């Protein structure tokens, strides 16, 4: 019945359709990385979306690794869910040359982090912060303009944001790696600080973090 879920090339129609077809309920969040246990109780199109996108990135996260020459890292924690992620970045000339992550989190948070690393590599700090704002606007508000901006960078990321929007209890899961990225970029680039997220705890540090010697860490929110 939902054969319309195909690939990223069809994502624009899929995203629009999902907003009218989501009927599930949010369930528990704690899901170990690599587990097949779902975080959302979904049916129809969204269930198939989950199988193709979220489980894929949860089973085989992209860029779950150390970052050679890492210039900074951010640790994100969600007290309500127990999600813990560390995002690592290497900036060169105010552009994201490389980034990766590690940690233990639910399927939605892991997929969000995995997609973030794919979408943001090669972006300037300004471009990445613009994507952060668009992603938050999509997850929290389901904004059509935000969806279009995210989709232009990475259609799969737009699918995730649109799907999670229907489940307020999972918003913080999707936001976690993005809040870490925004705080880290603000610290690394000398830009304006990002306002604290009341549901998340972010700490930032210079240097490799868990990849090497322990640097000094400051609280970002």
Backbone as a ProteinNet text record, in pm:
[ID]
protein_1_A
[PRIMARY]
XXXXXXXXXXXXXXXXXXXXXXXXXXXXXXXXXXXXXXXXXXXXXXXXXXXXXXXXXXXXXXXXXXXXXXXXXXXXXXXXXXXXXXXXXXXXXXXXXXXXXXXXXXXXXXXXXXXXXXXXXXXXXXXXXXXXXXXXXXXXXXXXXXXXXXXXXXXXXXXXXXXXXXXXXXXXXXXXXXXXXXXXXXXXXXXXXXXXXXXXXXXXXXXXXXXXXXXXXXXXX
[TERTIARY]
81.9	0	84.5	206	292.9	415.8	397.2	510.3	575.3	515.2	574.6	706.7	733.3	862	966.8	1051.1	1150.9	1290	1335.4	1470.1	1469.1	1590	1598.8	1551.5	1552.9	1507.6	1358.8	1282.1	1138.6	1103.3	1202	1180.8	1086.1	1081.4	996.7	850.3	800.6	662.8	640.5	740.5	728.9	713.7	798.4	793.4	657.7	604.1	473.3	365.6	372.6	273.2	277.8	397.7	411.8	337.4	334.6	271.5	121.9	62	-80	-106.1	-0.6	-21.9	31.9	100.1	158.5	47.4	40.5	-66.5	-13.9	118.8	173.4	174.2	232.2	250.8	395.9	450	586.3	590.1	696	715.6	849.4	901.7	1024.9	1142.6	1242.8	1351.9	1479.9	1504.2	1635.1	1654	1739.1	1771.9	1921.7	1989.5	2133.6	2168.7	2283.2	2329.6	2345.7	2295.8	2305.4	2185.7	2095	1978.6	1873	1790.7	1680.5	1552.9	1555.8	1437.1	1404.8	1279.6	1243	1213	1227.9	1193.8	1054.8	999.2	868.4	777.7	654.1	555.8	484.1	517.2	471.5	407.2	326.8	267	269.7	236.2	224.4	352.8	341.4	455.2	568.1	534.4	639.1	713.6	644.5	711.4	814.2	776.8	871	986.5	956.7	1062.4	1161.7	1107.9	1194.7	1286.4	1229	1307.3	1421	1393.8	1493.5	1594.8	1555.4	1643	1697.9	1609.9	1656.5	1728.8	1671.7	1738.8	1870.6	1872.8	1996.4	2107.1	2077	2180.1	2209	2113	2138.9	2225.5	2202	2282.4	2423.7	2434.5	2564.7	2583.2	2608.4	2621.5	2737.9	2713.9	2820	2908.4	3038.6	3136.5	3133.9	3102	3116.3	3261.9	3346.9	3491.4	3565.9	3695.9	3784	3801.6	3841.8	3865.8	4012.3	4094.8	4236.7	4250.4	4338.2	4359.7	4243	4162.5	4043.4	4077.9	4003.3	4028.3	3935.3	3831.3	3740.7	3635.6	3573.7	3469.4	3361.5	3244.5	3133	3066.1	3034.8	2963.4	2819.9	2726.1	2584.8	2517.8	2435	2364.6	2219.3	2129.6	1986.7	1946.1	1927.2	1893.2	1765.3	1667.7	1540.5	1550.6	1631.7	1644.2	1766	1869.1	1994.4	2087.4	2052.4	2139.9	2269.4	2380.9	2512.5	2584.8	2625	2697.5	2813.6	2922.8	3034	3057.1	3052.3	3075.7	3216.3	3290	3427.9	3438	3519.7	3525	3667.3	3695.1	3819.9	3783.4	3815.2	3789.5	3916	3900.1	4009.7	3955.2	4011.2	3967.5	3816.5	3766.9	3625.2	3532.2	3582.6	3502.5	3520.5	3414.3	3419.6	3491.5	3617	3695.2	3661.6	3628	3593.8	3517.2	3433.7	3365.4	3318.2	3305.2	3260.6	3196.9	3149.2	3084.2	3101.1	3064.6	3064.1	2965.8	2940	2852.9	2744	2656.5	2543.6	2415.8	2325.1	2202.2	2094.4	1972	1861.3	1875.7	1789.9	1799.8	1782.2	1689.6	1665.1	1784.2	1840	1956	2077.1	2096.8	2209.5	2193.5	2073.1	2049.1	2067.3	2021.6	2036.9	2184.2	2264.4	2407.6	2475.4	2438.1	2496.1	2466.8	2342	2304	2369.5	2384.3	2452.5	2594.2	2665.8	2805.3	2812.2	2712.4	2709.5	2674.8	2579.1	2529	2624.9	2700	2777.5	2922.1	2974	3113.7	3127.3	3223.5	3248.2	3176.6	3081.5	3011.5	3097.3	3076.2	3137.2	3065.5	3126.6	3062.2	2927	2920.7	2794.4	2689.3	2728	2634.2	2583.9	2673.8	2634.1	2538.7	2561.8	2471.4	2335.5	2335.6	2208.1	2131.1	2204.1	2140.2	2087.8	2162.9	2117.1	1983.9	1973.4	1849.8	1733.8	1762.3	1657	1611.9	1706.3	1671.5	1587.4	1623.9	1545.9	1406.4	1398.5	1268.8	1181.4	1242.9	1168.4	1121.1	1210.8	1176.1	1072.2	1093.2	1006.3	877.1	887.1	771.2	714.1	782.8	735.8	727	814.1	806	839.9	755.9	777.8	906.7	934.2	1057.4	1180.3	1173.1	1283.8	1303.6	1193	1202.5	1272.7	1238.3	1299.5	1448.9	1489	1631.9	1709.7	1652.9	1720.1	1725.8	1616.6	1609	1709.5	1737.3	1833.2	1973.6	2001.4	2133.9	2138	2035.2	2033.5	1888.8	1832.4	1692.1	1661.5	1754.5	1730	1715.7	1794.5	1784.7	1647.9	1596.8	1463.9	1356.3	1372.9	1278.3	1276.6	1395.1	1402.9	1336.2	1370.5	1313.9	1163.2	1110.3	965.2	894.7	954.2	893.7	893.5	1005.7	1017.5	930.3	903.7	820.4	687.8	631.1	500.7	506.4	625.8	641.8	720	653.3	723.3	818.2	785.2	872.4	1007	1018	1143.3	1219.3	1163.4	1230.8	1370.7	1381.7	1512	1613.9	1567.9	1659.7	1722.6	1638.3	1688.6	1771.8	1737.3	1808.8	1946.9	1969.1	2090.6	2219.8	2246.4	2371.8	2379.8	2265.1	2264.8	2295.3	2244.7	2278.7	2427.6	2483.6	2628.5	2707	2664.1	2732.3	2727	2609.5	2594.2	2681.6	2683.5	2767.3	2915.1	2952.4	3092.3	3136.2	3053.5	3089	3098	3007.3	3012.8	3143.5	3186.9	3311.5	3433.6	3431.5	3547.5	3564.6	3453.4	3461.8	3458	3432	3423.3	3293	3193.6	3064.8	2980.1	2858.4	2769.2	2728.7	2716.4	2679.1	2536.2	2512.4	2378.8	2306.6	2180.8	2104.8	2095.1	2093.4	2087.2	1957.1	1964.9	1848.6	1807	1685.6	1646.6	1642.9	1632.4	1622.2	1756.7	1862.1	1990.3	2103.5	2211.1	2331.7	2447.9	2512.9	2621.1	2747.7	2858.2	2988.1	3083.7	3172.2	3262	3406	3497.4	3638.8	3723.2	3845	3939.6	4016.6	4059.5	4142.4	4061.5	4127.4	4065.3	3963.7	3955.2	3857.7	3887.1	3788.9	3803.8	3903.1	3945.3	4043.2	4185.5	4207.5	4343.7	4343.6	4436.1	4449	4324.2	4293.2	4174.9	4200	4118.1	4132.4	4045	4060.2	3970.8	3833.6	3728.9	3592.6	3513.8	3432.2	3347.1	3202.7	3114	2971.8	2915.4	2845.1	2781.9	2635	2575	2433.8	2404.7
-120.5	0	124.4	110.9	227	209.5	160.4	137.6	266.6	381.4	508.3	533.2	465	482.1	409.3	485.3	422.7	472.1	576.7	624.4	773	829.8	971.7	1057.1	1005.6	1082.9	1113	1034.3	1055.1	1124.5	1177.3	1220.2	1337.5	1427.6	1546.1	1505.7	1415.7	1370.4	1288.4	1209	1125.3	1211.3	1315.5	1401.9	1467.3	1519.4	1583.9	1483.3	1361.8	1261	1216	1209.7	1160.5	1247.4	1378.6	1466.9	1440.3	1375.2	1344.5	1199.1	1116.3	972.7	915.4	996.7	947.4	927.3	808	778.6	705.5	687.9	607.2	679.4	614.3	672	653.2	750.1	736.9	634.8	554.1	458	485.5	389.7	410.5	443.3	512.3	564.2	484.6	424	363.3	244.1	260.8	157.1	158.6	52.9	48.5	58	121.1	131.5	-8	-26.4	-155	-244.5	-204.3	-286.5	-271.2	-374.1	-367.3	-318.6	-286.5	-241	-99	-73.9	57.5	152.8	283.6	387.6	442.2	419.5	471.5	356.7	359.1	260.1	317	267.3	329.1	225.8	273.7	185.3	248	171	223.2	280.3	397.9	460.4	488.9	535	569.2	446.1	333.3	210	170.2	180.9	146.2	243.9	372.4	472.5	434.9	396.2	358.5	242.8	140.8	24.6	64	151.6	185.3	287.1	375.9	486.7	475.4	474.5	479	350.8	234.2	109.8	96.4	139.1	135.4	213.7	337.3	421.3	377.7	311.5	261.6	136.2	49	-72.8	-43.4	49	79.7	230.4	293.4	439.2	485.8	588.9	648.1	733.5	722.6	807	792.6	674.3	643.1	603.1	703	679.9	799.2	778.3	888.3	982.2	1105	1205.4	1247.3	1206.6	1246	1398.1	1448.2	1591.9	1668.9	1602.1	1663.6	1795.8	1901	2032.3	2062.4	1983.2	2005.6	1897	1887.5	1786.9	1842.4	1782.2	1818.9	1692.2	1690.8	1578.1	1620.5	1543.6	1571.3	1462.6	1504.4	1410.1	1451.9	1354.8	1378.3	1312.3	1389.5	1330.4	1248.5	1288.3	1217.9	1082.4	1075	949.3	867.6	935.1	866.9	860.1	926.4	926.3	1000.3	943.3	1005.3	996.6	1111.4	1115.1	1211.7	1177.3	1270.6	1297.2	1424.2	1467.2	1524.1	1481.7	1527.8	1594.8	1699.5	1779.1	1824.2	1838.5	1903.6	2017.3	2139.9	2257.4	2300.9	2339.3	2396.1	2516.3	2634.4	2757.6	2779	2760.2	2782.3	2691.2	2575	2477	2341.5	2259.5	2128.1	2031.5	2003	1910.8	1765.9	1737.6	1601.2	1606.5	1507.8	1495.2	1351.2	1313.3	1179.8	1184	1070.4	1066.4	928.7	920.6	793.6	807.6	697.4	702.2	597.5	600.6	508.2	590.6	563.1	640.6	557.2	606.2	537.1	544.7	471.8	462.4	597.5	679.4	808.9	901.7	908.5	993.9	947.1	815.4	761.2	791.8	771.9	801.8	950.1	1034.6	1178	1217.2	1159.5	1187.7	1136.4	1017.4	958.6	1044.2	1086.5	1170.9	1308.4	1359.7	1488.5	1483.3	1375.9	1369.1	1361.3	1298.8	1293.8	1429.3	1497.9	1622.9	1739.7	1740.5	1859.4	1857.8	1743.2	1742.7	1828	1918.2	2006.5	2140	2154.5	2281.3	2381.6	2508.9	2611.8	2615	2681.3	2691.9	2760.9	2865.3	2937.2	2848.1	2772.2	2681.3	2573.4	2520.1	2415.3	2470.4	2592.6	2652.7	2683.3	2722	2742.2	2610.2	2500.4	2369.2	2328.6	2357.8	2331.4	2400.2	2528.1	2602.8	2545.6	2508.1	2450.1	2315.6	2233.2	2101.3	2115.5	2207.7	2229	2280.5	2371.2	2420.5	2310.7	2215	2103.1	2007.4	1970.1	1875.6	1934.7	2057.7	2117.4	2173.6	2234.9	2304.3	2247.7	2152.5	2098.2	2202.1	2303.6	2415.9	2373.3	2414.2	2378.4	2438.8	2563.9	2627.1	2557.9	2517.3	2444.3	2310.6	2242.2	2114.1	2128.6	2233	2254.9	2281.1	2356.9	2386.9	2261.3	2178.9	2055	1959.7	1948.7	1856.2	1891	2020	2062.7	2013.8	1993.6	1946.1	1794	1732.2	1587.2	1539.4	1479.3	1435.5	1338.1	1247.8	1152.4	1224.2	1329.4	1407.2	1473.7	1522.5	1582.9	1480.2	1357.7	1250.8	1223	1214.7	1189	1301.1	1425.9	1539	1545.9	1521.7	1526.5	1415	1296.3	1184.2	1207.4	1251	1269.4	1385.1	1481.2	1595.6	1551.7	1440.8	1394.2	1335	1317.4	1252.3	1344.9	1437.5	1534.1	1469.8	1350.6	1284.3	1244.7	1241.5	1204	1324.7	1444.2	1562	1577.7	1558.3	1577.1	1475.6	1356.6	1255.3	1302.7	1355.8	1405.1	1531	1613.8	1740.2	1722	1615.8	1602.9	1625	1551.2	1574.9	1713.3	1769.9	1902.9	2011.4	1994.2	2089.5	2084	1962.6	1948.6	2017.1	1997.1	2060.1	2211.9	2267.4	2412	2473.5	2412.1	2463.4	2453.5	2343.8	2323.7	2423.3	2446.4	2542	2683.4	2718.5	2850.9	2870	2765.9	2773.9	2775.2	2693.3	2680.4	2800	2856.4	2964.2	3102.5	3109.8	3239.8	3311.7	3239.2	3298.8	3313.8	3368.8	3387.3	3254.2	3253.8	3131.6	3092.6	2961.4	2908.5	2899.6	2941.2	2936.6	2795.7	2778.5	2644.4	2573.5	2442.9	2358.5	2305.3	2334.3	2294.9	2144.6	2066.4	1921.2	1850.1	1923.2	1859.4	1924	1850	1900.5	1884.1	1995.5	1994.3	2050.7	1979.2	2031.5	2027.1	2125.4	2136.7	2139.7	2099.8	2099.8	2112.7	2157.5	2167.1	2036.1	2005.1	1887.7	1761.5	1646.7	1521.5	1460.9	1505.2	1445.8	1299.4	1213.6	1071.1	1003.9	1073.8	1016.7	1027.3	1108.6	1128.6	1184.6	1276.6	1333.7	1412.5	1414	1485.2	1635.3	1711.8	1857.2	1918.1	2049.9	2120.3	2126.7	2112	2108.7	2220.4	2289.6	2393.2	2361.1	2399.4	2373.2	2471.7	2419.3	2504.9	2527.2	2438.4	2455.9	2367.4
0	0	0	53.3	64.5	-22.5	-142.6	-231.8	-276.1	-240.1	-279.2	-210.5	-97.6	-30.3	-112.3	-180.4	-266.4	-229.2	-290.4	-264.1	-243.6	-221.5	-191.1	-306.5	-429.3	-541.9	-536.6	-460.7	-448	-317.1	-249	-110.3	-97.6	-194.5	-178.4	-161	-246.9	-234.7	-110.8	-74.2	45.7	169.7	180.2	297.6	309.9	199.2	205.1	244.7	188.2	219.9	363.2	420.2	557.2	656.6	631.3	728	740.4	639.9	645.3	683	687.2	701.8	832.2	911.7	1036.4	1140.3	1195.6	1291.8	1415.9	1428.9	1537.1	1669.6	1767.3	1900.2	1940	2014.1	2062.8	2175.8	2178.8	2287.1	2352.4	2430.8	2503.8	2415.3	2473.8	2392.7	2404.8	2517.8	2537	2444.7	2345.4	2249.1	2227.3	2259.8	2241.6	2094.7	2066.4	1928.3	1870.2	1747.7	1683.4	1708	1799.1	1828.2	1720.5	1702.9	1609.4	1675.8	1805.5	1875.8	1831.2	1796.9	1745.8	1859.5	1833	1929.4	1906	1788.5	1756	1713.8	1760.3	1717.8	1597	1477.5	1354.7	1265.1	1171.8	1075.3	937.8	836.4	702.1	648.4	585.8	519.4	616.1	736.8	831.8	879.2	893.9	931.6	826.5	700.4	594.6	591	613.7	622.7	731.8	849.6	960.7	921.6	857.3	818.4	725.9	632.1	530.8	577.7	665.5	702.7	844.5	943.4	1081.7	1120.4	1089.1	1124.6	1048.6	923.2	845.1	914.2	953.7	1017.3	1160.5	1226.1	1361.3	1358.4	1260.9	1249	1200.3	1106.9	1045.5	1040.9	1156.6	1159.1	1071.7	994	914	1004.1	983	1051.7	1204	1249.4	1392.3	1412.7	1438.7	1434.7	1493.2	1508.6	1546.2	1427.4	1456.1	1352	1358.3	1261.2	1261.5	1260	1345.1	1352.1	1410.8	1491.2	1551.2	1619.8	1589.6	1649.9	1767.3	1785.5	1897	1905.7	2020.2	2038.2	2129.5	2120.7	2207.9	2257.2	2384.3	2444.2	2468.7	2416	2435.7	2517.5	2610.8	2698.1	2711.3	2700.9	2721.9	2853.6	2960.5	3090.2	3087.8	3008.4	3005.3	2936.9	2830.2	2754.7	2795.7	2845.8	2875.1	2756.7	2644.9	2527.5	2557.8	2512	2526.3	2392.3	2338.1	2211.7	2222	2158.7	2145.3	1997.9	1961.2	1823.9	1813.2	1711.3	1690.7	1555.7	1549.2	1427.4	1396.3	1269.8	1227.3	1133.8	1176.8	1095.5	1024	899.8	820.7	746	777.5	711.3	722.7	843.9	875.4	795.7	760	688.6	757.7	757.5	821.5	727.7	759.9	677.8	708.7	834.6	873.9	1004.8	1027.3	1155.1	1172.6	1298.9	1334.1	1471.4	1517.2	1647.8	1709.6	1837.4	1909	2024.5	2092.5	2208.5	2201.8	2301.4	2311	2315.1	2222.9	2214.3	2145.9	2150.9	2086.5	1935	1865.3	1719.8	1652.5	1700.8	1637.2	1655.9	1776.5	1801	1720.7	1714.1	1638.1	1489.8	1436.7	1296	1267.4	1358.5	1340.3	1337.2	1426.6	1428.6	1302.4	1260.3	1140.3	1017.8	1002.4	889.6	898.1	1019.8	1038.4	981.8	1012.5	965.8	813.7	751.2	605.1	545.3	606.7	550.4	568.7	678.3	714.2	667.1	630.1	584.8	459.1	462.6	350	358.8	451.6	466.9	542.4	516	598.5	732.9	830.7	961.7	949.6	866.8	847.7	784.3	683.2	616.4	711.7	794	889.2	994.4	1040.6	1138.3	1075.4	948.2	878.4	869.4	841.7	835.2	972.5	1077	1214.1	1240.7	1206.6	1232	1150.1	1027.2	943.7	998.2	1043.3	1097	1223.5	1311.5	1433.5	1397.3	1299.4	1255.1	1198.1	1130.4	1073.6	1182.1	1271.8	1378.1	1472.8	1515.3	1615.5	1556.4	1438.4	1384.9	1257.3	1195	1069.3	959.4	964	871.8	729.1	634.7	494.5	441.6	478.3	433.4	488.6	615.1	676.2	607.8	577.7	509.8	374.7	300.7	170	182.8	284.7	302.6	340.4	428.8	467.9	349.5	278.2	166	57.4	38.4	-62.6	-30	98.1	139.7	144.2	204.1	219.8	231	127.2	131.6	244.5	277.3	385.5	519.4	539	662.1	671.1	559.1	557.2	589.8	542.5	575.3	724.7	783.5	927.4	1005.7	973.8	1045.9	1034.9	915.2	894.9	971.5	972.9	1044.1	1194.6	1249	1393.5	1442	1354.9	1394	1455.7	1406.9	1454.9	1595.2	1651.3	1781.8	1875.5	1944.9	2030.3	2130.6	2179.1	2274.9	2217.4	2086	2020.6	1965.3	1979.8	1927.5	1985.3	2116.3	2180.8	2131.5	2091.5	2039.5	1908.6	1820.1	1692.7	1710.9	1810.5	1831.4	1891	1966.4	2046.1	1967	1856.9	1786.5	1723.7	1686.2	1625.1	1727.6	1848.6	1954.7	1985.7	1984.7	2006.2	1895.1	1770.4	1657.4	1666.5	1693.4	1698.3	1807.3	1925	2034	1999	1935.1	1898.9	1792.6	1692.1	1587.4	1642.4	1731.6	1791.9	1868.3	1939.9	2016	1924.9	1819.7	1732.3	1639.1	1594.4	1495.5	1557	1687	1752	1723.4	1672.3	1641.6	1766.6	1750.3	1865.8	1927.4	2058.4	2128.8	2095	2091	2067.8	2201.5	2204.3	2327.7	2382.9	2514.3	2574.2	2541.6	2527	2506.4	2642.3	2688.2	2824.7	2846.8	2738.8	2753.2	2742.4	2705.2	2674.1	2751.8	2769.3	2834	2735.6	2701.5	2604.9	2669.9	2658.2	2702.5	2584.2	2576.4	2462.3	2509.1	2421.6	2454.3	2329.6	2347.3	2237.7	2224.9	2104	2084.2	2066.2	2075.5	2033	2126.6	2251.3	2342.5	2366.3	2343.1	2369.5	2276.7	2170.5	2077.8	2132	2236.2	2283.6	2423.3	2451.1	2584.3	2621.2	2749.1	2795.1	2794.5	2718.6	2720.3	2828.7	2847.5	2937.2	2872.6	2951.6	2899.5	2967.4	2889.6	2943.1	2910.4	3001.6	2980.4	2879.8	2777.6	2677.5	2708.7	2782.6	2820.7	2939.7
[MASK]
+++++++++++++++++++++++++++++++++++++++++++++++++++++++++++++++++++++++++++++++++++++++++++++++++++++++++++++++++++++++++++++++++++++++++++++++++++++++++++++++++++++++++++++++++++++++++++++++++++++++++++++++++++++++++++++

